Amino acid sequence: MTAAFETKRDNFCISTDPARLDVDAMHGFLSRAYWSEGIPRETIARAIQNSLCFGLYDGSRQIGLARVITDKATFAYLCDVYVLEDYQGNGLGTWLMTVVFSHPELQNLRRFSLVTRDAHGLYEKFGFQRVAEPGRHMEIARPGIYRRHD
């Protein structure tokens, strides 16, 4: 188990310490986000156990997240990135991504991917590009899967 990775800026902190993660706070946001609407709390709890999570905190309050699913050697998938609405527009999202990309276990990966509907500008700052050969990529997509479990 790797030691927690943490950095601070003013009253804000980004930490990979799983003990700091607030499942209720994450559920409060993710259950209404377009990509995970209706997600059960239990699903979030299971997902964070198997991911490298970067919690964003204002003091002790969790106000954001970036979750990375990775083997820490060749591949990573960035997901569940958010900053609460009241905190947006202050550069916290850019700082969060800077910290994610500085993490020692996420260096020299062959592929780092994500899916976004509307944040291309943020991710392009960090080198993400549209898929060069989309015809080679395949997926099983189940939009609305969480809403069906209500």
N, CA, C and O atoms as a GROMACS GRO file, in nm:
protein
  600
    1MET      N    1   0.085  -0.119   0.000
    1MET     CA    2   0.000   0.000   0.000
    1MET      C    3   0.089   0.125   0.000
    1MET      O    4   0.180   0.137   0.081
    2THR      N    5   0.061   0.214  -0.091
    2THR     CA    6   0.138   0.337  -0.104
    2THR      C    7   0.089   0.441  -0.004
    2THR      O    8  -0.031   0.450   0.024
    3ALA      N    9   0.181   0.518   0.050
    3ALA     CA   10   0.145   0.626   0.142
    3ALA      C   11   0.061   0.730   0.069
    3ALA      O   12   0.073   0.747  -0.052
    4ALA      N   13  -0.023   0.797   0.144
    4ALA     CA   14  -0.109   0.901   0.086
    4ALA      C   15  -0.024   1.012   0.026
    4ALA      O   16   0.080   1.050   0.079
    5PHE      N   17  -0.071   1.062  -0.084
    5PHE     CA   18  -0.009   1.171  -0.159
    5PHE      C   19  -0.094   1.294  -0.128
    5PHE      O   20  -0.215   1.290  -0.146
    6GLU      N   21  -0.032   1.402  -0.081
    6GLU     CA   22  -0.110   1.517  -0.038
    6GLU      C   23  -0.039   1.647  -0.072
    6GLU      O   24   0.083   1.657  -0.064
    7THR      N   25  -0.118   1.746  -0.110
    7THR     CA   26  -0.065   1.880  -0.136
    7THR      C   27  -0.168   1.983  -0.091
    7THR      O   28  -0.289   1.957  -0.093
    8LYS      N   29  -0.119   2.100  -0.052
    8LYS     CA   30  -0.207   2.205   0.001
    8LYS      C   31  -0.187   2.335  -0.074
    8LYS      O   32  -0.079   2.364  -0.126
    9ARG      N   33  -0.294   2.414  -0.078
    9ARG     CA   34  -0.293   2.548  -0.134
    9ARG      C   35  -0.396   2.630  -0.057
    9ARG      O   36  -0.516   2.603  -0.062
   10ASP      N   37  -0.348   2.730   0.015
   10ASP     CA   38  -0.436   2.810   0.102
   10ASP      C   39  -0.509   2.715   0.197
   10ASP      O   40  -0.446   2.634   0.264
   11ASN      N   41  -0.642   2.724   0.204
   11ASN     CA   42  -0.721   2.638   0.292
   11ASN      C   43  -0.759   2.506   0.224
   11ASN      O   44  -0.829   2.424   0.283
   12PHE      N   45  -0.714   2.486   0.100
   12PHE     CA   46  -0.754   2.369   0.023
   12PHE      C   47  -0.646   2.262   0.029
   12PHE      O   48  -0.527   2.290   0.046
   13CYS      N   49  -0.690   2.139   0.016
   13CYS     CA   50  -0.600   2.025   0.019
   13CYS      C   51  -0.649   1.922  -0.083
   13CYS      O   52  -0.769   1.904  -0.101
   14ILE      N   53  -0.555   1.857  -0.150
   14ILE     CA   54  -0.585   1.742  -0.234
   14ILE      C   55  -0.510   1.625  -0.174
   14ILE      O   56  -0.390   1.634  -0.149
   15SER      N   57  -0.581   1.516  -0.149
   15SER     CA   58  -0.522   1.401  -0.083
   15SER      C   59  -0.571   1.271  -0.146
   15SER      O   60  -0.686   1.261  -0.189
   16THR      N   61  -0.482   1.172  -0.150
   16THR     CA   62  -0.521   1.038  -0.194
   16THR      C   63  -0.548   0.946  -0.075
   16THR      O   64  -0.563   0.825  -0.093
   17ASP      N   65  -0.555   1.001   0.044
   17ASP     CA   66  -0.581   0.921   0.163
   17ASP      C   67  -0.726   0.870   0.158
   17ASP      O   68  -0.819   0.949   0.169
   18PRO      N   69  -0.746   0.738   0.144
   18PRO     CA   70  -0.882   0.685   0.136
   18PRO      C   71  -0.965   0.713   0.261
   18PRO      O   72  -1.087   0.723   0.253
   19ALA      N   73  -0.900   0.727   0.376
   19ALA     CA   74  -0.972   0.752   0.501
   19ALA      C   75  -1.039   0.889   0.502
   19ALA      O   76  -1.134   0.911   0.578
   20ARG      N   77  -0.992   0.982   0.419
   20ARG     CA   78  -1.051   1.117   0.415
   20ARG      C   79  -1.173   1.125   0.325
   20ARG      O   80  -1.252   1.219   0.337
   21LEU      N   81  -1.190   1.030   0.235
   21LEU     CA   82  -1.299   1.038   0.138
   21LEU      C   83  -1.435   1.032   0.208
   21LEU      O   84  -1.455   0.952   0.299
   22ASP      N   85  -1.526   1.117   0.163
   22ASP     CA   86  -1.660   1.128   0.220
   22ASP      C   87  -1.759   1.070   0.118
   22ASP      O   88  -1.799   1.139   0.024
   23VAL      N   89  -1.796   0.945   0.137
   23VAL     CA   90  -1.885   0.878   0.041
   23VAL      C   91  -2.017   0.952   0.028
   23VAL      O   92  -2.072   0.960  -0.082
   24ASP      N   93  -2.070   1.005   0.138
   24ASP     CA   94  -2.196   1.079   0.131
   24ASP      C   95  -2.182   1.204   0.044
   24ASP      O   96  -2.272   1.236  -0.034
   25ALA      N   97  -2.071   1.276   0.059
   25ALA     CA   98  -2.049   1.396  -0.021
   25ALA      C   99  -2.035   1.359  -0.168
   25ALA      O  100  -2.093   1.425  -0.255
   26MET      N  101  -1.959   1.254  -0.197
   26MET     CA  102  -1.942   1.211  -0.336
   26MET      C  103  -2.076   1.166  -0.394
   26MET      O  104  -2.108   1.199  -0.508
   27HIS      N  105  -2.152   1.092  -0.317
   27HIS     CA  106  -2.283   1.047  -0.363
   27HIS      C  107  -2.375   1.166  -0.390
   27HIS      O  108  -2.450   1.166  -0.488
   28GLY      N  109  -2.368   1.267  -0.304
   28GLY     CA  110  -2.450   1.386  -0.324
   28GLY      C  111  -2.427   1.451  -0.459
   28GLY      O  112  -2.522   1.499  -0.521
   29PHE      N  113  -2.303   1.452  -0.505
   29PHE     CA  114  -2.274   1.510  -0.637
   29PHE      C  115  -2.295   1.409  -0.748
   29PHE      O  116  -2.367   1.436  -0.844
   30LEU      N  117  -2.232   1.294  -0.737
   30LEU     CA  118  -2.233   1.198  -0.847
   30LEU      C  119  -2.372   1.144  -0.880
   30LEU      O  120  -2.398   1.110  -0.996
   31SER      N  121  -2.461   1.136  -0.783
   31SER     CA  122  -2.595   1.084  -0.811
   31SER      C  123  -2.678   1.179  -0.896
   31SER      O  124  -2.784   1.142  -0.946
   32ARG      N  125  -2.630   1.304  -0.913
   32ARG     CA  126  -2.701   1.399  -0.999
   32ARG      C  127  -2.618   1.441  -1.120
   32ARG      O  128  -2.665   1.519  -1.203
   33ALA      N  129  -2.495   1.390  -1.132
   33ALA     CA  130  -2.409   1.423  -1.246
   33ALA      C  131  -2.460   1.352  -1.371
   33ALA      O  132  -2.514   1.242  -1.362
   34TYR      N  133  -2.442   1.413  -1.488
   34TYR     CA  134  -2.495   1.355  -1.612
   34TYR      C  135  -2.438   1.217  -1.640
   34TYR      O  136  -2.506   1.135  -1.702
   35TRP      N  137  -2.317   1.188  -1.598
   35TRP     CA  138  -2.254   1.061  -1.632
   35TRP      C  139  -2.287   0.949  -1.532
   35TRP      O  140  -2.259   0.833  -1.560
   36SER      N  141  -2.345   0.982  -1.418
   36SER     CA  142  -2.372   0.879  -1.318
   36SER      C  143  -2.503   0.903  -1.245
   36SER      O  144  -2.520   0.863  -1.129
   37GLU      N  145  -2.595   0.968  -1.310
   37GLU     CA  146  -2.723   1.002  -1.248
   37GLU      C  147  -2.788   0.880  -1.184
   37GLU      O  148  -2.806   0.776  -1.247
   38GLY      N  149  -2.823   0.896  -1.057
   38GLY     CA  150  -2.891   0.789  -0.985
   38GLY      C  151  -2.800   0.681  -0.930
   38GLY      O  152  -2.849   0.579  -0.881
   39ILE      N  153  -2.669   0.698  -0.938
   39ILE     CA  154  -2.576   0.595  -0.892
   39ILE      C  155  -2.599   0.565  -0.744
   39ILE      O  156  -2.608   0.657  -0.663
   40PRO      N  157  -2.609   0.439  -0.708
   40PRO     CA  158  -2.628   0.405  -0.566
   40PRO      C  159  -2.503   0.436  -0.484
   40PRO      O  160  -2.391   0.427  -0.534
   41ARG      N  161  -2.524   0.472  -0.361
   41ARG     CA  162  -2.413   0.502  -0.269
   41ARG      C  163  -2.319   0.383  -0.258
   41ARG      O  164  -2.197   0.400  -0.254
   42GLU      N  165  -2.374   0.262  -0.252
   42GLU     CA  166  -2.293   0.142  -0.239
   42GLU      C  167  -2.200   0.123  -0.358
   42GLU      O  168  -2.089   0.073  -0.343
   43THR      N  169  -2.245   0.162  -0.477
   43THR     CA  170  -2.162   0.150  -0.596
   43THR      C  171  -2.044   0.245  -0.587
   43THR      O  172  -1.932   0.209  -0.624
   44ILE      N  173  -2.067   0.366  -0.538
   44ILE     CA  174  -1.957   0.461  -0.520
   44ILE      C  175  -1.857   0.407  -0.418
   44ILE      O  176  -1.736   0.413  -0.441
   45ALA      N  177  -1.906   0.354  -0.308
   45ALA     CA  178  -1.818   0.300  -0.205
   45ALA      C  179  -1.730   0.189  -0.262
   45ALA      O  180  -1.611   0.183  -0.233
   46ARG      N  181  -1.787   0.102  -0.342
   46ARG     CA  182  -1.710  -0.007  -0.402
   46ARG      C  183  -1.610   0.047  -0.505
   46ARG      O  184  -1.497   0.000  -0.512
   47ALA      N  185  -1.653   0.145  -0.585
   47ALA     CA  186  -1.566   0.202  -0.688
   47ALA      C  187  -1.442   0.268  -0.628
   47ALA      O  188  -1.332   0.253  -0.681
   48ILE      N  189  -1.458   0.341  -0.519
   48ILE     CA  190  -1.342   0.411  -0.462
   48ILE      C  191  -1.245   0.314  -0.396
   48ILE      O  192  -1.126   0.344  -0.385
   49GLN      N  193  -1.292   0.199  -0.352
   49GLN     CA  194  -1.203   0.098  -0.293
   49GLN      C  195  -1.105   0.044  -0.396
   49GLN      O  196  -0.995   0.000  -0.362
   50ASN      N  197  -1.144   0.047  -0.522
   50ASN     CA  198  -1.064  -0.013  -0.629
   50ASN      C  199  -1.006   0.092  -0.723
   50ASN      O  200  -0.976   0.061  -0.839
   51SER      N  201  -0.989   0.214  -0.676
   51SER     CA  202  -0.939   0.324  -0.758
   51SER      C  203  -0.839   0.407  -0.679
   51SER      O  204  -0.832   0.400  -0.556
   52LEU      N  205  -0.764   0.486  -0.753
   52LEU     CA  206  -0.678   0.587  -0.693
   52LEU      C  207  -0.759   0.717  -0.694
   52LEU      O  208  -0.783   0.775  -0.800
   53CYS      N  209  -0.800   0.761  -0.576
   53CYS     CA  210  -0.889   0.877  -0.566
   53CYS      C  211  -0.815   0.998  -0.512
   53CYS      O  212  -0.737   0.989  -0.416
   54PHE      N  213  -0.841   1.112  -0.574
   54PHE     CA  214  -0.786   1.240  -0.532
   54PHE      C  215  -0.902   1.323  -0.478
   54PHE      O  216  -0.979   1.381  -0.555
   55GLY      N  217  -0.915   1.328  -0.346
   55GLY     CA  218  -1.018   1.410  -0.286
   55GLY      C  219  -0.972   1.554  -0.277
   55GLY      O  220  -0.856   1.581  -0.243
   56LEU      N  221  -1.061   1.646  -0.309
   56LEU     CA  222  -1.034   1.790  -0.298
   56LEU      C  223  -1.113   1.841  -0.178
   56LEU      O  224  -1.234   1.820  -0.169
   57TYR      N  225  -1.043   1.909  -0.086
   57TYR     CA  226  -1.104   1.949   0.041
   57TYR      C  227  -1.087   2.098   0.068
   57TYR      O  228  -0.984   2.157   0.038
   58ASP      N  229  -1.192   2.156   0.125
   58ASP     CA  230  -1.187   2.290   0.182
   58ASP      C  231  -1.190   2.266   0.333
   58ASP      O  232  -1.296   2.241   0.390
   59GLY      N  233  -1.075   2.274   0.396
   59GLY     CA  234  -1.066   2.233   0.537
   59GLY      C  235  -1.091   2.084   0.542
   59GLY      O  236  -1.019   2.006   0.480
   60SER      N  237  -1.193   2.042   0.616
   60SER     CA  238  -1.226   1.900   0.625
   60SER      C  239  -1.341   1.861   0.531
   60SER      O  240  -1.374   1.743   0.521
   61ARG      N  241  -1.401   1.958   0.463
   61ARG     CA  242  -1.516   1.931   0.375
   61ARG      C  243  -1.469   1.890   0.236
   61ARG      O  244  -1.392   1.962   0.172
   62GLN      N  245  -1.517   1.775   0.189
   62GLN     CA  246  -1.483   1.732   0.054
   62GLN      C  247  -1.567   1.810  -0.047
   62GLN      O  248  -1.690   1.809  -0.042
   63ILE      N  249  -1.496   1.878  -0.140
   63ILE     CA  250  -1.564   1.963  -0.239
   63ILE      C  251  -1.536   1.919  -0.382
   63ILE      O  252  -1.583   1.982  -0.476
   64GLY      N  253  -1.459   1.812  -0.398
   64GLY     CA  254  -1.429   1.766  -0.533
   64GLY      C  255  -1.362   1.631  -0.532
   64GLY      O  256  -1.328   1.576  -0.427
   65LEU      N  257  -1.343   1.580  -0.652
   65LEU     CA  258  -1.287   1.446  -0.666
   65LEU      C  259  -1.232   1.428  -0.807
   65LEU      O  260  -1.282   1.486  -0.903
   66ALA      N  261  -1.128   1.348  -0.818
   66ALA     CA  262  -1.084   1.291  -0.944
   66ALA      C  263  -1.052   1.146  -0.912
   66ALA      O  264  -0.973   1.116  -0.823
   67ARG      N  265  -1.114   1.055  -0.986
   67ARG     CA  266  -1.093   0.912  -0.962
   67ARG      C  267  -1.018   0.854  -1.081
   67ARG      O  268  -1.054   0.880  -1.196
   68VAL      N  269  -0.915   0.775  -1.053
   68VAL     CA  270  -0.835   0.714  -1.158
   68VAL      C  271  -0.838   0.562  -1.140
   68VAL      O  272  -0.802   0.511  -1.034
   69ILE      N  273  -0.880   0.494  -1.243
   69ILE     CA  274  -0.876   0.348  -1.246
   69ILE      C  275  -0.750   0.313  -1.323
   69ILE      O  276  -0.734   0.352  -1.438
   70THR      N  277  -0.659   0.239  -1.259
   70THR     CA  278  -0.528   0.219  -1.320
   70THR      C  279  -0.458   0.093  -1.272
   70THR      O  280  -0.484   0.043  -1.163
   71ASP      N  281  -0.370   0.042  -1.358
   71ASP     CA  282  -0.279  -0.065  -1.316
   71ASP      C  283  -0.146  -0.007  -1.269
   71ASP      O  284  -0.058  -0.081  -1.226
   72LYS      N  285  -0.132   0.125  -1.278
   72LYS     CA  286  -0.014   0.200  -1.233
   72LYS      C  287   0.113   0.166  -1.310
   72LYS      O  288   0.224   0.193  -1.263
   73ALA      N  289   0.096   0.105  -1.427
   73ALA     CA  290   0.212   0.069  -1.508
   73ALA      C  291   0.193   0.104  -1.655
   73ALA      O  292   0.285   0.155  -1.720
   74THR      N  293   0.073   0.075  -1.709
   74THR     CA  294   0.052   0.093  -1.852
   74THR      C  295  -0.072   0.173  -1.888
   74THR      O  296  -0.077   0.233  -1.996
   75PHE      N  297  -0.173   0.175  -1.801
   75PHE     CA  298  -0.302   0.232  -1.840
   75PHE      C  299  -0.368   0.302  -1.722
   75PHE      O  300  -0.355   0.261  -1.607
   76ALA      N  301  -0.441   0.409  -1.753
   76ALA     CA  302  -0.525   0.477  -1.654
   76ALA      C  303  -0.648   0.533  -1.723
   76ALA      O  304  -0.643   0.575  -1.839
   77TYR      N  305  -0.757   0.532  -1.651
   77TYR     CA  306  -0.882   0.590  -1.697
   77TYR      C  307  -0.926   0.692  -1.593
   77TYR      O  308  -0.949   0.657  -1.477
   78LEU      N  309  -0.937   0.817  -1.633
   78LEU     CA  310  -0.977   0.927  -1.546
   78LEU      C  311  -1.128   0.940  -1.549
   78LEU      O  312  -1.188   0.946  -1.657
   79CYS      N  313  -1.190   0.946  -1.432
   79CYS     CA  314  -1.336   0.957  -1.428
   79CYS      C  315  -1.381   1.028  -1.300
   79CYS      O  316  -1.301   1.056  -1.211
   80ASP      N  317  -1.510   1.054  -1.294
   80ASP     CA  318  -1.573   1.115  -1.176
   80ASP      C  319  -1.501   1.241  -1.129
   80ASP      O  320  -1.484   1.262  -1.009
   81VAL      N  321  -1.461   1.323  -1.224
   81VAL     CA  322  -1.393   1.449  -1.190
   81VAL      C  323  -1.499   1.557  -1.168
   81VAL      O  324  -1.584   1.580  -1.254
   82TYR      N  325  -1.491   1.621  -1.053
   82TYR     CA  326  -1.582   1.733  -1.028
   82TYR      C  327  -1.527   1.825  -0.921
   82TYR      O  328  -1.445   1.786  -0.838
   83VAL      N  329  -1.574   1.948  -0.926
   83VAL     CA  330  -1.556   2.048  -0.821
   83VAL      C  331  -1.696   2.102  -0.797
   83VAL      O  332  -1.764   2.141  -0.892
   84LEU      N  333  -1.739   2.107  -0.673
   84LEU     CA  334  -1.874   2.158  -0.642
   84LEU      C  335  -1.894   2.296  -0.705
   84LEU      O  336  -1.802   2.376  -0.715
   85GLU      N  337  -2.016   2.320  -0.748
   85GLU     CA  338  -2.050   2.442  -0.820
   85GLU      C  339  -2.007   2.570  -0.748
   85GLU      O  340  -1.958   2.662  -0.813
   86ASP      N  341  -2.023   2.576  -0.616
   86ASP     CA  342  -1.987   2.696  -0.540
   86ASP      C  343  -1.837   2.725  -0.542
   86ASP      O  344  -1.795   2.836  -0.509
   87TYR      N  345  -1.757   2.627  -0.581
   87TYR     CA  346  -1.612   2.643  -0.581
   87TYR      C  347  -1.554   2.654  -0.722
   87TYR      O  348  -1.433   2.670  -0.737
   88GLN      N  349  -1.637   2.645  -0.823
   88GLN     CA  350  -1.588   2.651  -0.960
   88GLN      C  351  -1.548   2.793  -0.997
   88GLN      O  352  -1.596   2.890  -0.938
   89GLY      N  353  -1.460   2.804  -1.095
   89GLY     CA  354  -1.415   2.934  -1.142
   89GLY      C  355  -1.297   2.990  -1.066
   89GLY      O  356  -1.260   3.106  -1.085
   90ASN      N  357  -1.237   2.910  -0.979
   90ASN     CA  358  -1.123   2.954  -0.898
   90ASN      C  359  -0.996   2.877  -0.929
   90ASN      O  360  -0.898   2.885  -0.854
   91GLY      N  361  -0.995   2.803  -1.038
   91GLY     CA  362  -0.876   2.728  -1.076
   91GLY      C  363  -0.858   2.597  -1.002
   91GLY      O  364  -0.754   2.532  -1.017
   92LEU      N  365  -0.955   2.557  -0.923
   92LEU     CA  366  -0.940   2.434  -0.846
   92LEU      C  367  -0.941   2.309  -0.935
   92LEU      O  368  -0.870   2.212  -0.906
   93GLY      N  369  -1.019   2.311  -1.042
   93GLY     CA  370  -1.021   2.198  -1.134
   93GLY      C  371  -0.887   2.180  -1.203
   93GLY      O  372  -0.838   2.068  -1.218
   94THR      N  373  -0.827   2.290  -1.245
   94THR     CA  374  -0.695   2.284  -1.308
   94THR      C  375  -0.591   2.236  -1.208
   94THR      O  376  -0.505   2.154  -1.241
   95TRP      N  377  -0.597   2.286  -1.085
   95TRP     CA  378  -0.504   2.242  -0.980
   95TRP      C  379  -0.522   2.092  -0.954
   95TRP      O  380  -0.423   2.019  -0.940
   96LEU      N  381  -0.648   2.046  -0.946
   96LEU     CA  382  -0.675   1.905  -0.924
   96LEU      C  383  -0.611   1.820  -1.033
   96LEU      O  384  -0.549   1.718  -1.003
   97MET      N  385  -0.627   1.860  -1.158
   97MET     CA  386  -0.567   1.784  -1.269
   97MET      C  387  -0.414   1.789  -1.265
   97MET      O  388  -0.348   1.691  -1.297
   98THR      N  389  -0.359   1.903  -1.227
   98THR     CA  390  -0.213   1.914  -1.214
   98THR      C  391  -0.161   1.815  -1.111
   98THR      O  392  -0.058   1.751  -1.132
   99VAL      N  393  -0.231   1.803  -1.000
   99VAL     CA  394  -0.190   1.710  -0.894
   99VAL      C  395  -0.205   1.565  -0.943
   99VAL      O  396  -0.116   1.483  -0.919
  100VAL      N  397  -0.315   1.534  -1.010
  100VAL     CA  398  -0.333   1.399  -1.064
  100VAL      C  399  -0.214   1.364  -1.153
  100VAL      O  400  -0.155   1.256  -1.139
  101PHE      N  401  -0.180   1.453  -1.245
  101PHE     CA  402  -0.073   1.423  -1.340
  101PHE      C  403   0.067   1.428  -1.280
  101PHE      O  404   0.163   1.386  -1.344
  102SER      N  405   0.080   1.478  -1.158
  102SER     CA  406   0.211   1.477  -1.092
  102SER      C  407   0.229   1.354  -1.002
  102SER      O  408   0.338   1.332  -0.949
  103HIS      N  409   0.125   1.275  -0.986
  103HIS     CA  410   0.134   1.159  -0.896
  103HIS      C  411   0.238   1.060  -0.949
  103HIS      O  412   0.236   1.024  -1.067
  104PRO      N  413   0.330   1.015  -0.863
  104PRO     CA  414   0.439   0.928  -0.909
  104PRO      C  415   0.393   0.796  -0.972
  104PRO      O  416   0.462   0.743  -1.058
  105GLU      N  417   0.280   0.743  -0.931
  105GLU     CA  418   0.233   0.616  -0.985
  105GLU      C  419   0.159   0.630  -1.118
  105GLU      O  420   0.115   0.531  -1.176
  106LEU      N  421   0.146   0.753  -1.166
  106LEU     CA  422   0.077   0.776  -1.293
  106LEU      C  423   0.171   0.830  -1.400
  106LEU      O  424   0.127   0.893  -1.497
  107GLN      N  425   0.299   0.806  -1.383
  107GLN     CA  426   0.399   0.854  -1.478
  107GLN      C  427   0.428   0.745  -1.582
  107GLN      O  428   0.422   0.625  -1.552
  108ASN      N  429   0.460   0.787  -1.703
  108ASN     CA  430   0.506   0.698  -1.810
  108ASN      C  431   0.405   0.589  -1.847
  108ASN      O  432   0.445   0.479  -1.885
  109LEU      N  433   0.277   0.619  -1.837
  109LEU     CA  434   0.174   0.524  -1.880
  109LEU      C  435   0.163   0.526  -2.032
  109LEU      O  436   0.179   0.630  -2.095
  110ARG      N  437   0.136   0.412  -2.089
  110ARG     CA  438   0.119   0.403  -2.234
  110ARG      C  439  -0.010   0.473  -2.278
  110ARG      O  440  -0.012   0.538  -2.383
  111ARG      N  441  -0.116   0.460  -2.202
  111ARG     CA  442  -0.243   0.520  -2.239
  111ARG      C  443  -0.314   0.576  -2.115
  111ARG      O  444  -0.320   0.510  -2.011
  112PHE      N  445  -0.365   0.696  -2.129
  112PHE     CA  446  -0.444   0.761  -2.024
  112PHE      C  447  -0.570   0.810  -2.095
  112PHE      O  448  -0.560   0.892  -2.186
  113SER      N  449  -0.684   0.762  -2.056
  113SER     CA  450  -0.805   0.799  -2.129
  113SER      C  451  -0.912   0.856  -2.036
  113SER      O  452  -0.902   0.846  -1.914
  114LEU      N  453  -1.011   0.916  -2.097
  114LEU     CA  454  -1.127   0.969  -2.027
  114LEU      C  455  -1.239   0.987  -2.127
  114LEU      O  456  -1.219   0.979  -2.248
  115VAL      N  457  -1.357   1.011  -2.074
  115VAL     CA  458  -1.473   1.044  -2.155
  115VAL      C  459  -1.534   1.169  -2.095
  115VAL      O  460  -1.556   1.175  -1.974
  116THR      N  461  -1.562   1.268  -2.178
  116THR     CA  462  -1.624   1.391  -2.130
  116THR      C  463  -1.724   1.443  -2.232
  116THR      O  464  -1.706   1.426  -2.353
  117ARG      N  465  -1.827   1.505  -2.183
  117ARG     CA  466  -1.926   1.567  -2.271
  117ARG      C  467  -1.891   1.712  -2.300
  117ARG      O  468  -1.916   1.762  -2.410
  118ASP      N  469  -1.833   1.781  -2.200
  118ASP     CA  470  -1.823   1.926  -2.214
  118ASP      C  471  -1.698   1.990  -2.153
  118ASP      O  472  -1.692   2.113  -2.143
  119ALA      N  473  -1.600   1.912  -2.113
  119ALA     CA  474  -1.482   1.970  -2.047
  119ALA      C  475  -1.355   1.950  -2.129
  119ALA      O  476  -1.246   1.939  -2.074
  120HIS      N  477  -1.370   1.944  -2.261
  120HIS     CA  478  -1.254   1.922  -2.348
  120HIS      C  479  -1.144   2.025  -2.325
  120HIS      O  480  -1.026   1.991  -2.323
  121GLY      N  481  -1.182   2.150  -2.308
  121GLY     CA  482  -1.083   2.257  -2.290
  121GLY      C  483  -0.994   2.234  -2.169
  121GLY      O  484  -0.874   2.258  -2.175
  122LEU      N  485  -1.052   2.190  -2.059
  122LEU     CA  486  -0.973   2.161  -1.939
  122LEU      C  487  -0.873   2.050  -1.967
  122LEU      O  488  -0.754   2.063  -1.938
  123TYR      N  489  -0.920   1.941  -2.022
  123TYR     CA  490  -0.835   1.824  -2.039
  123TYR      C  491  -0.731   1.842  -2.149
  123TYR      O  492  -0.624   1.782  -2.143
  124GLU      N  493  -0.761   1.922  -2.250
  124GLU     CA  494  -0.663   1.949  -2.355
  124GLU      C  495  -0.538   2.018  -2.299
  124GLU      O  496  -0.429   2.001  -2.352
  125LYS      N  497  -0.554   2.097  -2.192
  125LYS     CA  498  -0.440   2.162  -2.127
  125LYS      C  499  -0.339   2.061  -2.074
  125LYS      O  500  -0.222   2.093  -2.054
  126PHE      N  501  -0.386   1.939  -2.052
  126PHE     CA  502  -0.300   1.834  -1.995
  126PHE      C  503  -0.260   1.730  -2.098
  126PHE      O  504  -0.207   1.624  -2.064
  127GLY      N  505  -0.284   1.761  -2.224
  127GLY     CA  506  -0.237   1.673  -2.332
  127GLY      C  507  -0.340   1.578  -2.388
  127GLY      O  508  -0.309   1.506  -2.484
  128PHE      N  509  -0.459   1.574  -2.333
  128PHE     CA  510  -0.561   1.487  -2.390
  128PHE      C  511  -0.601   1.537  -2.528
  128PHE      O  512  -0.608   1.658  -2.551
  129GLN      N  513  -0.626   1.445  -2.618
  129GLN     CA  514  -0.672   1.474  -2.753
  129GLN      C  515  -0.789   1.383  -2.785
  129GLN      O  516  -0.807   1.279  -2.721
  130ARG      N  517  -0.866   1.421  -2.885
  130ARG     CA  518  -0.972   1.332  -2.931
  130ARG      C  519  -0.907   1.204  -2.981
  130ARG      O  520  -0.794   1.207  -3.029
  131VAL      N  521  -0.977   1.094  -2.972
  131VAL     CA  522  -0.923   0.964  -3.012
  131VAL      C  523  -0.883   0.970  -3.158
  131VAL      O  524  -0.965   1.002  -3.244
  132ALA      N  525  -0.757   0.938  -3.187
  132ALA     CA  526  -0.704   0.947  -3.323
  132ALA      C  527  -0.767   0.845  -3.417
  132ALA      O  528  -0.793   0.875  -3.533
  133GLU      N  529  -0.792   0.728  -3.368
  133GLU     CA  530  -0.852   0.623  -3.450
  133GLU      C  531  -0.974   0.566  -3.378
  133GLU      O  532  -0.967   0.457  -3.321
  134PRO      N  533  -1.085   0.639  -3.378
  134PRO     CA  534  -1.202   0.594  -3.302
  134PRO      C  535  -1.255   0.459  -3.349
  134PRO      O  536  -1.318   0.387  -3.272
  135GLY      N  537  -1.229   0.424  -3.475
  135GLY     CA  538  -1.276   0.295  -3.525
  135GLY      C  539  -1.210   0.176  -3.459
  135GLY      O  540  -1.260   0.064  -3.470
  136ARG      N  541  -1.099   0.199  -3.390
  136ARG     CA  542  -1.030   0.090  -3.320
  136ARG      C  543  -1.082   0.070  -3.179
  136ARG      O  544  -1.058  -0.034  -3.118
  137HIS      N  545  -1.153   0.168  -3.127
  137HIS     CA  546  -1.202   0.160  -2.989
  137HIS      C  547  -1.339   0.096  -2.985
  137HIS      O  548  -1.423   0.120  -3.071
  138MET      N  549  -1.359   0.014  -2.886
  138MET     CA  550  -1.489  -0.052  -2.866
  138MET      C  551  -1.530  -0.032  -2.720
  138MET      O  552  -1.448  -0.005  -2.633
  139GLU      N  553  -1.659  -0.046  -2.697
  139GLU     CA  554  -1.709  -0.031  -2.561
  139GLU      C  555  -1.842  -0.102  -2.545
  139GLU      O  556  -1.911  -0.132  -2.642
  140ILE      N  557  -1.875  -0.128  -2.422
  140ILE     CA  558  -2.010  -0.167  -2.384
  140ILE      C  559  -2.060  -0.049  -2.303
  140ILE      O  560  -2.006  -0.021  -2.196
  141ALA      N  561  -2.159   0.019  -2.351
  141ALA     CA  562  -2.212   0.137  -2.283
  141ALA      C  563  -2.354   0.108  -2.237
  141ALA      O  564  -2.436   0.054  -2.311
  142ARG      N  565  -2.382   0.146  -2.114
  142ARG     CA  566  -2.514   0.125  -2.056
  142ARG      C  567  -2.564   0.257  -1.995
  142ARG      O  568  -2.575   0.268  -1.874
  143PRO      N  569  -2.593   0.355  -2.080
  143PRO     CA  570  -2.642   0.483  -2.027
  143PRO      C  571  -2.768   0.462  -1.943
  143PRO      O  572  -2.856   0.383  -1.978
  144GLY      N  573  -2.774   0.533  -1.834
  144GLY     CA  574  -2.892   0.526  -1.749
  144GLY      C  575  -2.901   0.401  -1.664
  144GLY      O  576  -3.006   0.375  -1.605
  145ILE      N  577  -2.795   0.323  -1.656
  145ILE     CA  578  -2.800   0.197  -1.580
  145ILE      C  579  -2.840   0.220  -1.434
  145ILE      O  580  -2.911   0.137  -1.376
  146TYR      N  581  -2.797   0.329  -1.375
  146TYR     CA  582  -2.827   0.352  -1.234
  146TYR      C  583  -2.971   0.394  -1.213
  146TYR      O  584  -3.030   0.363  -1.109
  147ARG      N  585  -3.028   0.464  -1.308
  147ARG     CA  586  -3.168   0.507  -1.295
  147ARG      C  587  -3.262   0.385  -1.299
  147ARG      O  588  -3.371   0.391  -1.241
  148ARG      N  589  -3.223   0.278  -1.364
  148ARG     CA  590  -3.309   0.159  -1.374
  148ARG      C  591  -3.316   0.085  -1.241
  148ARG      O  592  -3.404   0.002  -1.222
  149HIS      N  593  -3.225   0.114  -1.148
  149HIS     CA  594  -3.223   0.043  -1.020
  149HIS      C  595  -3.300   0.116  -0.910
  149HIS      O  596  -3.302   0.071  -0.796
  150ASP      N  597  -3.362   0.227  -0.945
  150ASP     CA  598  -3.438   0.302  -0.843
  150ASP      C  599  -3.556   0.223  -0.793
  150ASP      O  600  -3.630   0.270  -0.708
   0.00000   0.00000   0.00000
